[in-house]
Amino acid sequence: MTVAPNVSQSGRYEAEGAELARFSRLFYERGWMPGTSGNLSVRLSGDTADIALITASGRDKGELTPGDMVAVQAETGDVLHSGAPRASAETSIHAAVYRTTQARAVIHVHSPYATVMACRAADRERLSTLVLTRFELLKGLGLDAAERTAVPVFPNWPHVPRIADEVAGHLSRGDRCPPGLLIADHGITVWGSDLAQARNRLECFEAICRLLAIGVG
């Protein structure tokens, strides 16, 4: 059953929603969230830590406002309040990350070079990996060992909850997973302690994928 947010929650939603709109505009202007593609979310803190805000489905990512965010249960993706716009179709993937990691923010974009590598490394029937080694930029991912990591590449199943289940299963099995994943033909998803850290990690992933795409490595 959905209920209206209280006054305190409404204030939190407005502030966090404004940040989501600002970051969405940034990625739109970079060409990483063309049209209505991509989605961002943040997990709230304190007594609202079970709540996440996520960008609404079907909205131009360059023109979002705080009112274009949907409150969901962070670890299930269930919509919390009646009268809200429709949550992103990929909310279940964000929820899978929140329930299996310490993430407080998740970003999914269609940045070009990460998408290229998602296509090249994909096995469209089963999980595959993109191995990254040697690049100095690996230090920007917050890894325990910055010399090498294997980025999971998931099949792009038409039923998004199936992707989310595979993401949750993979992340729950290993503590050495990088803070990002690829989906075949579908771009990159990254996470961090806040939107700024997730953005920085996204930029590192995209820069490494650019180097691989042009033949370095």
C-alpha positions in Angstrom: 0.0 0.0 0.0 1.4 3.4 -1.0 1.3 6.4 1.3 2.1 10.1 1.0 5.5 11.2 2.2 5.7 13.2 5.5 7.0 16.8 5.6 10.5 15.7 6.6 10.7 13.1 3.8 9.4 15.7 1.3 12.3 18.0 2.2 14.8 15.2 1.7 13.2 14.2 -1.6 13.5 17.8 -2.9 17.2 18.1 -2.0 18.3 14.7 -3.3 16.0 15.1 -6.3 17.7 18.3 -7.2 21.1 16.6 -7.1 19.8 13.7 -9.3 18.5 16.3 -11.8 21.9 18.1 -11.8 23.9 15.0 -12.5 21.4 13.8 -15.1 21.8 17.1 -16.9 25.6 16.7 -16.8 25.5 13.3 -18.4 22.9 14.4 -20.9 25.1 17.2 -22.0 28.0 14.8 -22.4 25.9 12.6 -24.7 25.9 9.8 -22.2 22.1 9.9 -21.6 20.6 10.8 -25.0 16.9 11.4 -25.0 15.2 9.6 -22.2 17.8 6.9 -21.8 19.7 6.0 -18.6 18.8 6.3 -14.9 20.3 7.5 -11.7 19.4 6.8 -8.1 20.5 7.7 -4.5 19.9 5.8 -1.3 18.8 8.1 1.5 20.5 8.1 4.9 19.5 8.0 8.6 15.9 7.0 9.3 15.2 6.9 5.6 18.0 4.6 4.6 15.5 2.0 3.4 14.4 4.5 0.7 16.0 5.4 -2.6 15.1 8.0 -5.2 15.4 7.1 -8.8 14.8 9.1 -12.0 11.4 8.6 -13.6 10.9 6.6 -16.8 10.3 8.3 -20.1 11.6 11.7 -19.1 14.1 13.8 -21.0 17.3 13.5 -18.9 18.5 17.0 -19.8 15.3 18.6 -18.3 14.6 16.7 -15.1 13.4 18.5 -12.0 13.1 17.2 -8.4 9.5 16.3 -9.2 10.7 13.8 -11.8 12.1 11.4 -9.1 10.3 8.3 -7.7 10.7 7.1 -4.1 11.2 3.3 -4.0 12.1 0.7 -1.4 15.9 0.7 -1.8 16.4 -3.1 -1.8 13.3 -4.2 -3.6 12.5 -1.3 -6.0 8.8 -1.2 -4.8 7.3 2.2 -5.4 6.4 3.8 -2.0 4.0 6.7 -2.7 0.9 7.0 -4.7 0.6 9.6 -7.4 4.2 9.3 -8.4 5.5 9.2 -11.9 6.5 5.8 -13.2 9.9 4.6 -11.9 12.7 3.7 -14.3 12.2 0.3 -16.0 15.6 -0.7 -14.6 14.8 0.1 -10.9 15.2 -3.6 -10.1 18.9 -3.5 -11.2 19.5 -0.5 -8.8 17.8 -2.4 -6.0 20.0 -5.4 -6.7 23.1 -3.3 -6.3 21.8 -1.7 -3.1 21.0 -5.0 -1.4 24.3 -6.6 -2.2 26.8 -3.7 -1.8 27.4 -0.7 0.3 26.4 1.6 -2.5 24.6 4.9 -1.8 24.3 6.0 -5.4 23.9 4.1 -8.7 24.4 5.6 -12.2 23.4 3.9 -15.5 24.4 5.6 -18.7 24.9 4.8 -22.4 28.4 6.3 -22.6 29.8 5.4 -26.0 33.0 3.6 -25.3 31.7 1.5 -22.4 28.8 0.5 -24.7 31.3 -0.5 -27.4 33.1 -2.7 -24.9 29.8 -4.1 -23.6 29.1 -5.2 -27.2 32.5 -6.6 -27.8 32.9 -8.5 -24.6 29.3 -9.9 -24.4 28.1 -13.4 -24.6 24.4 -12.9 -25.2 23.5 -16.2 -23.5 25.6 -16.1 -20.3 27.7 -14.0 -18.1 31.1 -12.9 -19.4 33.8 -10.6 -18.2 35.9 -7.7 -19.5 39.3 -8.0 -17.9 41.1 -4.6 -17.2 44.8 -4.6 -16.4 47.7 -2.1 -16.0 45.8 1.1 -16.6 46.7 3.8 -14.0 43.0 4.8 -14.0 42.1 1.5 -12.3 43.2 3.3 -9.1 40.1 5.5 -9.5 37.8 2.6 -8.9 38.6 2.0 -5.3 39.8 -1.5 -5.7 41.7 -3.5 -3.1 44.2 -4.4 -5.8 44.4 -1.8 -8.6 46.5 -3.8 -11.1 43.6 -5.9 -12.4 39.9 -6.3 -12.3 37.2 -8.3 -14.2 34.1 -6.3 -15.1 31.0 -8.5 -15.4 29.1 -8.3 -18.6 25.5 -9.5 -18.4 23.2 -10.7 -21.2 20.6 -8.1 -22.1 17.5 -10.2 -21.3 14.2 -8.6 -22.4 12.8 -9.2 -18.9 14.8 -6.7 -16.8 14.1 -8.5 -13.4 16.0 -11.5 -14.8 19.1 -9.2 -15.3 18.6 -7.9 -11.8 18.5 -11.4 -10.4 21.8 -12.3 -12.2 23.4 -9.0 -11.0 22.4 -9.7 -7.4 23.6 -13.3 -7.6 27.0 -12.3 -9.0 27.6 -9.4 -6.6 26.6 -11.5 -3.6 29.2 -14.2 -4.4 32.4 -12.1 -4.5 33.9 -9.3 -2.4 36.4 -8.4 -5.1 33.9 -7.2 -7.7 34.6 -3.8 -9.2 32.0 -1.1 -8.6 30.6 -1.4 -12.1 29.0 -3.7 -14.6 28.2 -3.9 -18.3 25.1 -5.2 -20.0 25.3 -6.4 -23.6 24.4 -3.6 -26.1 23.2 -1.5 -23.2 25.9 0.5 -21.5 27.4 0.7 -18.1 26.1 0.8 -14.5 28.4 2.1 -11.7 28.0 2.8 -8.0 29.6 4.6 -5.1 29.2 6.2 -1.7 27.5 9.2 -3.3 26.8 10.6 -6.8 30.1 12.3 -7.0 32.1 9.1 -6.3 29.9 7.1 -8.7 30.5 9.8 -11.4 34.3 9.7 -10.8 34.3 5.9 -11.2 32.1 6.2 -14.3 34.6 8.6 -15.8 37.5 6.2 -15.1 35.6 3.2 -16.6 34.7 5.2 -19.7 38.3 6.5 -20.2 39.6 2.9 -19.9 37.0 1.6 -22.3 38.0 4.4 -24.8 41.6 3.3 -24.7 40.6 -0.3 -25.3 38.2 0.7 -28.1 40.9 2.5 -30.0 43.3 -0.4 -29.6 45.4 0.2 -26.5 46.0 -2.8 -24.3 
